[in-house]
Amino acid sequence: MNKFKIFLGEIEQSQLYLLSIGLLSSLFFTVTFLINRVISLDGGHWYFSGSLRLIYAIILFTIGFIIFKGFSYYKLIIKEYLNNFKFWTISGTIGFGFFYSLLCYSASYSPSWIVATTWQFTIISSLFILTFFGKKISKKIWFYTIFIFCGILLVNISYIGEADVKTLLLGSIPILIASFCYPLGNQMIWEEKRKREQFNLDLKVINNSFVKVFLLILGSFPFWIVLYFLADPILPNSSQYIRVAVITILSGIIGTSLFLYARAHADNSNKLMLVDSTQSTQVFFALIGEIVFLNADYPNLIALVGISVTILGLIAITRSK
């Protein structure tokens, strides 16, 4: 049994394993881009695409924790939230509130492929965030990450002629801001965990990836209340309730939990950057989704070159030391 645990621990920290989990989370995240665009085209307001996901996630997580972990465990989670209310409110507002409201807003103006491709700037944003927190990133990782972003940029350029300037700006600028918010919120949680380890504090609750997602979402609740009065949204229709529920389960719970799980098992900065870089594949999943479900055109030669460049960059990162 001990040998199995050691073997499992080695696998969980291997680059190939972290890459696989990151890619799987990316697939689930892509649902957000596609369904948010469908909601927008159907007349749904972007505010409820975000706030309904918040409510659904809180309800589903609460039920799940009580059923699978027991009510006493759920009380520990709430105690963690109340005892560290300031931390979870700040990290939740940044990592979920700002991030997801901007993502939903952009879907009102841009197709999912624009949102998905622009969102890949988070790869570069993550480098700056990690550097800000004092993490040393090797020159190879910087080079490969920029290489990946160039591939994504080619995909974006290949479609730029199909959108006007207003669409590109309203769809891109909010996402560029969100690209810094998401890794910043996640890194704040990562740093908090490491700080508690150093001081030998209890990690029973925040070691659970689902708990971290729940606390991140719960922490953003005050933000969404304030945003309601600023956005003055129209009430959602019945289909929006269903579509946001699907996003909540596939992207908000499964995708985010897998992503945080992979980051939690990354024991150095290069592996953290590897996990973050896997999110670049969202653009390819989004393109396939648009082609299959929204009758979008097939990618042209420039887009195919961009896809190839990005894949090569990901392979290079997995082999770097």
Stockholm file with secondary structure:
# STOCKHOLM 1.0

chainA/1-321         MNKFKIFLGEIEQSQLYLLSIGLLSSLFFTVTFLINRVISLDGGHWYFSGSLRLIYAIILFTIGFIIFKGFSYYKLIIKEYLNNFKFWTISGTIGFGFFYSLLCYSASYSPSWIVATTWQFTIISSLFILTFFGKKISKKIWFYTIFIFCGILLVNISYIGEADVKTLLLGSIPILIASFCYPLGNQMIWEEKRKREQFNLDLKVINNSFVKVFLLILGSFPFWIVLYFLADPILPNSSQYIRVAVITILSGIIGTSLFLYARAHADNSNKLMLVDSTQSTQVFFALIGEIVFLNADYPNLIALVGISVTILGLIAITRSK
#=GR chainA/1-321 SS CHHHHHHHHHHHTSHHHHHHHHHHHHHHHHHHHHHHHHHHHTTCCHHHHHHHHHHHHHHHHHHHHHHHTCHHHHHHHHHHHHHTHHHHHHHHIIIIIIHHHHHHHHHTTSCHHHHHHHHTTHHHHHHHHHHHTTCCCCHHHHHHHHHHHHHHHHHHHHHGGGSCHHHHHHHHHHHHHHHHHHHHHHHHHHHHHHHHHHTTCCCTTTTSHHHHHHHHHHHTHHHHHHHHHHHCCCCCCHHHHHHHHHHIIIIIIIIHHHHHHHHHTCCSHHHHHHHHHGGGGHHHHHHHHHHHHSCCCCCCHHHHHHHHHHHHHHHHHHHCC
#=GC SS_cons         CHHHHHHHHHHHTSHHHHHHHHHHHHHHHHHHHHHHHHHHHTTCCHHHHHHHHHHHHHHHHHHHHHHHTCHHHHHHHHHHHHHTHHHHHHHHIIIIIIHHHHHHHHHTTSCHHHHHHHHTTHHHHHHHHHHHTTCCCCHHHHHHHHHHHHHHHHHHHHHGGGSCHHHHHHHHHHHHHHHHHHHHHHHHHHHHHHHHHHTTCCCTTTTSHHHHHHHHHHHTHHHHHHHHHHHCCCCCCHHHHHHHHHHIIIIIIIIHHHHHHHHHTCCSHHHHHHHHHGGGGHHHHHHHHHHHHSCCCCCCHHHHHHHHHHHHHHHHHHHCC
//
